[in-house]
Amino acid sequence: MKYGLIGCGRIATNHVKAVLNNNLEFVAACDIEESQINNLLAKHGLDKDKAIKYYIDYKKMIEQNKLDLVAIATESGNHAEIALYCIDHGINCIIEKPIAMSIQEADQIIRHAEEKGVKVSACHQNRFNIAVQEMRKAVEAGRFGKLSHGSVHVRWNRNVDYYAQAPWRGKWASDGGALMNQCIHGIDLLRWMMGDEVEEVYGQTRQQFHDYLEAEDVGMAVIKFKNGAVATIEGTTNVYPRNLEETLYLFGENGTVKLGGTSTNNIDVWQFADETEADHKNKGLEEATSNVYGNGHTSLYTDVIDAVKNDRRPYVDAVAGRNALELVLAIYKSQKDGKPVKLPLDDFASAEMAGEF
């Protein structure tokens, strides 16, 4: 399967690992700074590989190569434009989170992909964490019984050096704040585990310590699900002095699970009324990761390749990407309007938050 990568910044190394682990034919890489391409490929011993072509214009890359799969790992504000161009050229896409910066763009991606018959996957790779998969199996088996409530806490640190690496970070049009960039993975997991159908969202966001940004560095929200369960979200980049945790809790009448670690990669609590022998291996489960992005990119790529070959929906499809985006945007809209927001959200864009702080 012929592969191209668009965007060679911080997250791209996880994509290259996934490409190598899945034996894709790496045809071309694109970045507006060619040195970024070389640095990325050198990190993986691929800088001397003459078969990989370099581009600074993604449209030329698409037009000059017959590609089967493209990953889009640019600044968030460009995801939708690039994805729509690739889709219109019949190319399957893996889109880094968030899938877009507005509901309208996300809906366009879903619609165009269906019209063109191509597969689109939102890169919410934490769904493939071993701990997350075990929780999901328990949910699907009905082991929690009636859900009471859940919560996600993303308590991380991002300082001025992080934002200086890329000037698009922390801007409403190109990135959004802590909820959109750092916390959207946890928000995706919470919504997915609790039934996806959200009725109402009430959110509060603030910019406490990052006055050189446009967007929030802390956000809190209360979510009301259509199944009667409720949930809370806490997301921040204000934790001193380094990343603390990303935790996901799920409480039901017959079960309690807490996923922990820096990226929901461990099982801290695993209690069920119908405990089996198999449950013992989950207690204290820890999945080693080399960074906060975890190990899921390789599994996500494996799934997308299989989805293309067998003409099925990817495990994490464009609708999943839209759902996570919608929940973040609903929190933003609630902050802007000063009141709860009903879902579904017909249209809202991160850029509409301009001037909030």
C-alpha positions in Angstrom: 0.0 0.0 0.0 1.6 3.3 -1.1 1.7 5.9 1.7 2.4 9.6 2.0 2.8 11.7 5.2 1.7 15.4 5.3 3.2 17.2 8.3 6.5 16.2 9.9 6.4 17.8 13.3 6.2 16.6 16.9 3.6 13.8 16.5 5.0 12.5 13.1 7.5 10.2 14.6 4.7 8.0 15.9 3.3 7.8 12.4 6.6 6.8 10.9 6.9 4.0 13.5 3.4 2.8 12.5 4.4 2.9 8.8 7.5 0.8 9.4 5.7 -1.6 11.7 3.0 -2.2 9.1 5.4 -2.5 6.2 3.7 0.3 4.1 5.5 1.5 1.0 6.6 5.0 2.1 6.5 7.0 -1.1 6.5 10.7 -0.1 6.6 13.1 2.8 5.6 16.7 2.9 6.2 19.7 5.2 6.4 23.4 4.5 10.0 23.2 6.0 12.0 20.6 4.1 14.5 20.4 7.0 11.6 18.9 9.2 11.2 16.1 6.7 14.9 15.2 6.8 15.1 15.5 10.6 12.1 13.2 11.0 13.4 10.6 8.5 16.9 10.7 9.9 15.5 9.8 13.3 14.3 6.6 11.8 17.3 5.9 9.6 15.3 6.8 6.4 17.1 10.0 5.4 19.2 8.1 2.8 16.2 6.3 1.3 16.0 7.8 -2.2 12.7 6.2 -2.8 11.0 8.7 -0.4 10.3 11.9 -2.2 10.3 15.3 -0.4 7.5 17.9 -0.9 6.7 21.3 0.5 3.4 21.5 -1.3 0.9 18.7 -0.4 -1.1 19.2 -3.6 1.9 18.5 -5.7 2.6 15.4 -3.6 -0.9 14.1 -4.2 -0.9 15.0 -8.0 2.5 13.5 -8.7 2.1 10.2 -6.9 -0.4 7.4 -6.9 -1.1 7.0 -3.2 -3.4 4.6 -1.4 -3.2 6.1 2.1 -2.2 9.5 3.5 -1.7 10.6 7.1 -2.4 14.3 7.9 -0.3 15.5 10.8 -0.1 19.2 10.2 -1.3 22.1 12.4 -5.0 21.4 13.3 -6.4 24.4 11.4 -5.3 22.8 8.1 -6.6 19.2 8.7 -10.0 19.7 7.0 -8.7 21.5 3.9 -6.0 18.9 3.3 -8.3 15.9 4.0 -11.0 17.1 1.6 -8.3 17.5 -1.1 -7.1 14.0 -0.5 -10.6 12.5 -0.4 -11.5 14.3 -3.6 -8.5 12.5 -5.2 -9.8 9.1 -3.9 -7.1 8.7 -1.2 -7.8 7.0 2.1 -6.9 9.2 5.1 -5.7 9.1 8.7 -6.3 12.5 10.2 -4.6 13.5 13.4 -6.9 14.9 16.1 -8.9 17.1 16.0 -10.4 15.9 12.7 -11.4 19.5 11.9 -11.9 22.9 13.7 -15.6 23.2 13.0 -18.7 21.0 12.9 -19.3 22.1 9.3 -15.8 20.9 8.2 -16.2 17.6 10.0 -19.6 17.0 8.3 -18.0 17.8 4.9 -15.2 15.2 5.5 -17.8 12.5 6.4 -20.0 13.3 3.5 -17.2 13.5 0.9 -15.6 10.3 2.1 -18.9 8.5 1.6 -19.4 10.0 -1.8 -15.9 9.0 -3.0 -15.9 5.6 -1.3 -12.7 6.2 0.7 -11.9 5.3 4.3 -11.2 8.1 6.8 -9.9 7.4 10.3 -9.6 10.0 13.1 -6.3 9.4 14.9 -7.7 8.7 18.4 -5.0 6.1 19.0 -5.7 5.7 22.7 -8.7 3.6 21.9 -6.2 0.8 21.1 -4.5 1.0 24.5 -4.7 -2.4 26.2 -6.3 -0.9 29.3 -8.9 0.9 27.2 -9.7 -2.2 25.2 -10.3 -4.1 28.4 -12.7 -1.4 29.6 -14.5 -1.4 26.3 -15.0 -5.2 26.4 -16.5 -4.9 29.9 -18.9 -2.1 28.6 -19.9 -4.1 25.6 -20.5 -7.2 27.7 -22.8 -5.2 30.0 -20.7 -5.9 33.1 -21.1 -2.4 34.5 -24.9 -2.7 34.5 -26.7 0.6 34.6 -24.1 3.4 34.4 -24.1 6.0 37.1 -21.4 8.4 36.1 -17.9 8.8 34.7 -15.1 11.3 34.6 -11.9 12.1 32.7 -9.0 14.1 34.1 -6.1 15.2 31.8 -3.7 16.9 34.1 -0.7 17.8 32.1 2.0 20.5 31.8 2.8 22.6 28.7 5.2 25.5 29.1 6.4 28.4 27.0 9.0 26.2 25.3 6.4 23.9 24.0 4.3 26.7 22.5 7.5 28.4 21.0 8.2 25.2 19.0 5.1 25.9 16.8 3.5 29.4 16.6 0.1 27.9 15.5 -0.4 26.3 19.0 -2.9 27.9 21.3 -4.6 30.0 18.6 -8.4 29.6 18.1 -8.3 29.2 14.3 -5.3 26.8 14.1 -5.4 24.9 17.3 -7.8 25.8 20.2 -6.7 25.3 23.7 -6.0 22.5 26.3 -9.3 20.8 25.7 -9.0 20.7 21.9 -5.3 19.8 21.7 -4.2 17.9 24.8 -7.6 16.6 26.2 -9.5 15.5 23.2 -8.2 11.9 23.4 -9.7 11.5 26.9 -12.9 13.3 25.9 -13.2 10.9 23.0 -12.8 7.9 25.4 -15.3 9.3 27.9 -18.0 9.9 25.2 -17.4 6.5 23.6 -17.6 4.5 26.8 -20.7 6.2 28.1 -22.9 5.6 25.0 -22.0 8.5 22.7 -25.4 10.1 22.9 -25.0 13.4 24.7 -28.0 15.5 25.7 -26.5 18.6 27.2 -23.1 20.1 28.1 -22.2 22.9 30.6 -18.6 24.1 30.5 -16.3 26.7 32.0 -12.9 27.5 30.6 -10.2 29.9 31.7 -6.7 31.1 30.7 -4.8 31.2 34.0 -1.1 31.0 33.3 -0.6 31.2 29.5 -1.4 34.8 28.7 0.8 34.5 25.5 -1.9 32.3 24.0 -5.4 33.0 22.7 -7.1 29.9 24.1 -7.8 28.2 27.4 -5.3 26.4 29.6 -8.0 24.8 31.8 -11.5 23.6 31.1 -14.2 21.9 33.2 -17.5 20.5 32.1 -20.5 18.5 33.2 -22.1 16.2 30.6 -25.6 14.8 30.6 -26.0 11.7 28.5 -29.3 10.5 27.0 -29.0 7.2 28.9 -29.3 9.1 32.2 -25.7 8.9 33.2 -23.7 12.1 33.9 -20.0 12.8 33.6 -17.3 15.4 34.3 -14.3 16.6 32.3 -11.2 18.3 33.7 -8.5 19.2 31.2 -5.5 21.5 31.8 -1.9 22.2 30.9 -1.3 24.0 34.2 0.0 21.2 36.3 3.4 22.1 37.9 6.0 21.0 37.1 5.3 18.2 34.6 2.6 15.9 33.3 0.7 14.2 36.2 -1.9 11.9 34.8 -4.7 11.1 32.3 -7.3 9.2 34.1 -10.7 7.8 33.1 -13.3 6.6 35.6 -16.5 4.6 34.9 -19.0 3.8 37.7 -21.9 1.4 37.2 -24.2 -0.5 39.5 -22.1 -3.7 39.1 -18.6 -2.3 38.3 -16.0 0.3 39.0 -12.9 0.9 36.7 -10.2 3.5 36.9 -7.7 3.8 34.0 -4.6 5.8 34.9 -1.0 6.4 33.9 0.0 9.5 31.8 -2.3 8.5 28.9 -4.9 6.0 30.2 -2.4 3.2 29.7 -2.7 1.5 33.1 -5.6 -0.2 35.0 -5.5 1.3 38.6 -8.9 -0.1 39.7 -10.8 -3.1 38.3 -13.8 -4.3 40.4 -16.9 -6.2 39.1 -19.7 -8.0 40.9 -19.4 -11.0 38.5 -15.6 -11.3 39.0 -13.9 -14.0 36.9 -10.5 -15.6 36.9 -9.6 -13.5 33.9 -10.2 -10.3 35.9 -7.1 -10.9 38.0 -4.7 -10.2 35.1 -6.3 -6.8 34.6 -5.7 -5.7 38.2 -2.6 -3.6 38.1 -2.1 -3.9 34.4 0.5 -1.4 33.1 1.4 -0.8 29.4 4.8 0.7 29.0 4.9 3.7 26.6 7.8 5.8 25.3 5.7 9.1 25.4 2.3 10.5 26.2 1.0 9.5 22.7 1.2 5.8 23.7 1.5 2.8 21.4 -1.8 3.0 19.6 -0.7 4.5 16.2 0.6 1.1 15.0 -2.6 -0.6 15.8 -4.7 2.2 14.3 -2.7 1.9 11.1 -3.2 -1.9 11.1 -6.9 -1.4 11.4 -7.1 1.2 8.6 -5.1 -1.0 6.2 -7.5 -3.8 6.9 -10.5 -1.6 6.5 -9.3 -0.5 3.1 -8.5 -4.1 2.0 -11.9 -5.4 3.2 -14.0 -2.4 2.4 -15.3 -1.8 5.9 -15.5 1.2 8.3 -12.3 1.8 10.3 -12.6 1.1 14.0 -12.1 4.8 14.7 -13.9 6.4 11.8 -14.6 10.0 10.8 -17.9 10.0 12.8 -15.9 9.2 16.0 -13.6 12.2 15.2 -16.7 14.4 14.8 -18.1 13.2 18.1 -15.0 14.1 20.0 -14.8 17.5 18.2 -18.4 18.2 18.9 -18.0 17.7 22.6 -15.1 20.1 22.8 -16.9 22.7 20.7 -20.0 22.4 22.9 -17.8 23.2 26.0 -16.4 26.2 24.1 -19.9 27.4 23.1 -21.2 26.9 26.7 -18.3 29.1 27.9 -19.1 31.7 25.2 -22.8 31.8 25.8 -22.7 31.4 29.6 -25.3 28.6 29.6 -25.7 24.9 28.9 -25.6 23.7 25.3 -28.0 21.1 23.8 -26.6 18.5 21.4 -26.4 17.8 18.5 -24.5 20.9 17.7 -25.6 22.1 14.2 -22.5 24.3 13.6 -19.8 25.9 15.7 -16.2 26.6 15.0 -13.2 27.1 17.4 -12.5 30.4 15.6 -15.8 31.8 17.0 -14.1 31.9 20.4 -11.8 34.7 19.2 -11.4 37.4 21.9 -12.8 35.2 24.7 -9.8 35.8 27.0 
